[in-house]
Amino acid sequence: MGTITESNIDIDFSSDTSTPPPGLDLNPEHLEFGRVVAPLWFRSWYREGAWDAGKVEKWNPIELHPAALVLHYAQSIFEGLKAYKAPDGSALLFRPGMNARRMMHSAARMAMPPFPEHAFVEAIRTLVDCQRKWIPDAPGSLYIRPTMIGTEACIGVRASHEYLFYIIVLPSGSYFPGLPPGKTGTVKVLVSETVGRAARGGTGDAKASANYSVTLEVIEAAKKKGCAQVMFLDSSGHRTVEEMGGMNVFFLRGDTLITPPLTGTLLAGITRDSILKLAPALGIAVKEEIIPFDDLIAHVKSGQVREAFACGTAAVITGIESFFLEGGGSVRVADGQVGPVTHRLFDALRSIQYGVSKDPFGWVVKV
């Protein structure tokens, strides 16, 4: 049995689940993102109006009634964050409280009970502590996926009265296949000019599972064109830039970084927020503003916009090589390589996350 102090979370694990098997390769260069799941999870049930204390145990398949509400009305939300191995071997979390608050926002939007912030952070700390030997050496990380689903058996169109909140962890390397872990490269991006991701009054600012399912068809089409990601425009027909399929986006126009504002149709990314605070500390001007896509392309062609990058927990900061248009043709950003500002932000952010440099913002939480 495992032992964790200062927690009322029930813990049940053995050495064969706390330590990776001898044959498992945790080299970040060989880890496919999202493929290897560590053997322990945290789970908590919401029944009769309250969450139980939760338990860390060996995960098992989830048994659901065929009428479970999540299967019919997509009452499902999730989060994503990482644990990093510091130079002294300790485990570090990056801004877990912000993930907790965002999940509470998503829960409210999807008529689900909030999982309290303190319980959310404690559950992650406890699970990561039990699985710390599964954290790959830098530049790898342990990806953390908290999830909540409605489990009540009822096909009436209403919110569930029962829920499962669980957390799984996955040792990971680079998010984009072909890019070396620990370094930022560039990817090609398809611009979705006819299919929207979210509409005003919808769930665009919640991390609802359904938001991602509606992008899968476009993402698959992008891959066939050799693009690793999709950039969505607003669904109102104004052709303004919003976000990627699972990431926010920034552009360097002149000497100023610009990014779309939070209008309720795009996700308030933790990495996005970190860049908005980190960039000024590095002497880089940053601004949130509405970005007409046609103006953006004109500025890329003229050289006024000379860097572009996507950002998110999984991908960190990844440069954009080119924008591919639905009607054909593409526009390369500068020389198609990662720009100096993108490099600088990537290095500064990773140094904080891995405990290599000082954290002036108080973002890092030690496990």
N, C-alpha and C positions, 0 to 999 in steps of 0.2 A: 504493500500500500504506500502511496506517496504521502508526504506531509507538507502542508503549506500553512504558515502561521497567519494570524490576523485576518482570517476570512471564514465566513460561515458556509462557504461552498464545499459541498461534499466532493471528496477526491478519491478515485479508485483507479490506480494504474500500477503496472508492473514494469520491471526493467526492460522487457522485450518491447514495450510500447514507448518508453522514454528514450531509448537509444536506437538509432538507425541500424538496420541489419548490415552485416559486414559487406554484402554484395551491392549495396545501394551506393551509387555514385552521386555525391552532393557537390561535385565540381560545378560552379555556376555556368561554365561554358557548355556543360552537357545537359543541363536541366531545361526541359521544355516548360514554358510558363503554364501553370494551371493543371499540370498532369499528375504530379506526385502529391498525394494527400497524406499528411502525417496521421498516425493511428489514433490519436486522442482528439476528442472534441469537448466543448462545453455545451450543455443543453439545459434549458429551463422551460417549463410548461406554464401557460397562463390558463387557469381554470377557476371558475367561480369568482371571477373578478380580481384575481391576484396572481402575481408571479411567484413560483416557488424559489427557493434559494439557489437552485441550480446544481449541476454536477459535472465534474470533469471525469470522463471515462472513455473507454475504447468505443469509437463510434460504430454505429450499426445502421443498416438500411432503415429508412423511415417507412413505416407502414401507414398508409393512408386509406381511408374509406373511399370508394369510388365517387362518393358524393361530397368529398371534402371541398370546401369552398374555394381553396386555392386553385384547384384543378379546373374550376368553372369560371371564376370571376377574377382570377389573377391577383388575389390579395397576398402579395409577396413584395418584400423590400429587402435591400441588402446594403452593406457597406464594404469598403476595402481600405486596408492600411497595412503597414509592414512592421516587422521587428528586424533590427539590424544588429550584427555582432560588432561591438566596439573593439578597438585595439587591445584593451585589457581583458577581452573575452566576455564582458558583460553584455546583456541584451538591452536594447534601447527601442522604445516606441516613439513614433513621431506624431504629436498632436492628437492622441486618442480621444481627448475630450471633445474636440471639434467633430470627430466622426460620430461620437455619441449624440451630440446635439443635432447633427444633421439627420441621424436616424430617427430621432424623436420627431423632427419636422416631417420626415417621410411617413412615419406612422400616423401622425395626425391627419395628413392629407389622404391616407388610404383607410381611414376609420379603424385604425389598429391601436391597441394600448401601448403607450410609450414604455420602453425598457429604460429604467432610470440611469442617468449618466454615471453615477458612482458605481452602480452595479455592472454597467457595461465595461467600464475601465477595469474594475476589479476582476471581472470574468476573463478579460483578455490577459491581464497580468498573470493571473493564476495559470491559465492554459499555456501561455508562452513559457512560464517558469517550468512547467511540467515537460515541455517539449523543446527546451533551450538547446539540446544537443542536435536538434533537427535544423537549426539555423545555419545555413551555409556560411563559409568564410566570405568576407568582402571580395568581390563586389556583389555577391549573392545576398539574398534576404529571405525572410519567412513571410510570405503573403498571408494576411489574415482576412477571412471572409465571414463577418457576422451576417446572419440571415434571419428573417422572421416570416412565417407563413401562417395563414388561417387554416386550421385543421378540422373544424367542426363539420360533421356530415349533415349537409343541408343544401338543397339546390334552390332554395328561395333566394331571390336577389336581395341580399342584405349582408352586413358585416358578420364575420364569424364571432362566436362567443368563446372560442378556444384557439390558442396559438402556441406554436413552437418557436422559440428563439434558440438558435444554435450558432456556434462558431467553429469553423474548421481552419486549419493552417496548412500551408503548402510551401515547401522549400522551392525557391525560384531563382532563375537567372534573368536573362534579358526578356522583355515583353515581346518585342518584335523579332521574329525569326531572322537570323542572318546578321543581326547587330550584336557586336561583342558586349557582354555585360560590363558595367562599370565605365562605359564610354557612350557618348551621345553621337548618333549617326544621323542620317537623313532618310526620310521615306517619301514616297509619292502619294499624293492625296487626290481622290476623286471628289469633285464638288457636286453635291446633289442639288440640282437646280429645280427639280420637279417634285421630289418627295420630301416632305417635311418631317421633322422629328417630333416637334411638340407645338401646341397652339396655346394662345393666351387663355388662361382659365383652366388649362389642363394640368398634367402632372410633370411638366418638364423640369421643375425645380425639386422634384422628389426623386430619390433613387429607387424608383419602382421597377420591378423586373420587366413589366410590360413595355416600358420606354425603350428597352434594348431589343425586345423581340421585333418591334416594328422597323428596326434599322437593319436587321440581318439580311434581308433580301438585297438591299443596296450595298451592304458590305461585301456580300458574295459576288455581286456584279463588279465591285471595285477590284477585288482580287483577280478576277479574270482579265482585268485591264492592267494588271501589274501594280496596282495601288494597295498600300497597306492599311489605309484609313479613308474615311469619308468625312467631308466637312459639310454640315447642313446650314442652309439659309433659313430665314424666318418663314413661317407658313402663311403669313398674311399677304405675300406677294410683293413686299417691299425690297426683296433681294438683299437683305442685310445679313451679315455673318453672325452665326450663333455659336455652335460648337461642333466638335467631332462626334463620332459615334460613341465614344466613351472618355473623351478628354476635352479640356478647354484649349483655347488657341490664342497665341500672342503674335504680334508683328512689330518689327522695328522699323518705324517710319522716321527718317532723319535720325535724330539722337533720342527719340522717345519710343518706349514700348507702349503699344496700344492693345487693348483687349475689349471685347464686347461687355457692356454692363449687364448686371443681373436684372433681367426684366420679368422674371417669373417663368420663362420658357427654357432656361438653361440651368445646369447644375452649378451650385456654389462649391467649386472644387477646392479641396484643402491645399493642393499644390498651387492652384491659381492664387488663392489667398496668400500663401507663403511668398510667392513671387512678387505680389503687389507690395509686400512689406520688406522683402529682401532687396529688391532692386534699388529703392531709394537709399538703403543703407550702403549700397555699393556705388552710389553716385550715378545711378541710371534712372532717368526720368521715366515715369510710368503714368498712363492715363486710361481710364475707362470711358469708352465712347462708342456710339453706334457707328458701324463700319459698313457702308454700302459696298457690296461685292464688286460691282463694276468699277468703282473708284479704286478699290484695292488692287484689282488686276491691272488697271492703268498705272498705278503707282509702282507695282512690281515691274512692269515693262519699262518704265522710265528710270528705274533704279532708286526711286525715292523710298520704297520699301525694299530693304536689302537683306532682311532676315525674317524668318517665320518659324515658329515651333509649336508643337502640341505638348501639353503637360497633363499629368495625372499621376496618381499613386503608383500604378503598375508600370507605366512607361517613363516616369520621372519627367525629363525634358528631352524631347526628340525633335531634331530639326526637320523642316519640310523642304524637300528638294524641288518639287514641282507641283503645280495644280493642274489636274486633268479635267477638262470640261465635258459635260454630258454630250454635247453636240459634236465633239471631236476637237482635237488640238490640245495643246498644253502650254503652260507658262512656267518657265523656270525662275526660281528665286535666286537672284544674283548668279553665282557660279555653281549653285546646286550643292554646295558644301555647308557644313555647320559654321555659322558665323561666330566672331569673337565674343559678342554679347551673350549669345546662347551658350557657348562654352563656359563663360565666366559664371553665369547663373547656375548651370549644371554642376560645376565643380564646387561652388559655394554651398549649394543646397545639400549635395551629397556629403560634404565634409561635416555639416551639422548633423545630418541624419545618422552617420556612422560614428559620431563622437570624436572625429579627428580634429575639428576646430571648435572654438568657443561658440556656445549657443546664446547669443545676446537676447533672444526673444523668449526663452524659457519654454521652447517647444518640445524638447526631448524629455521623455519619462523613462527612468531606469527601472528595469524589472528586478 
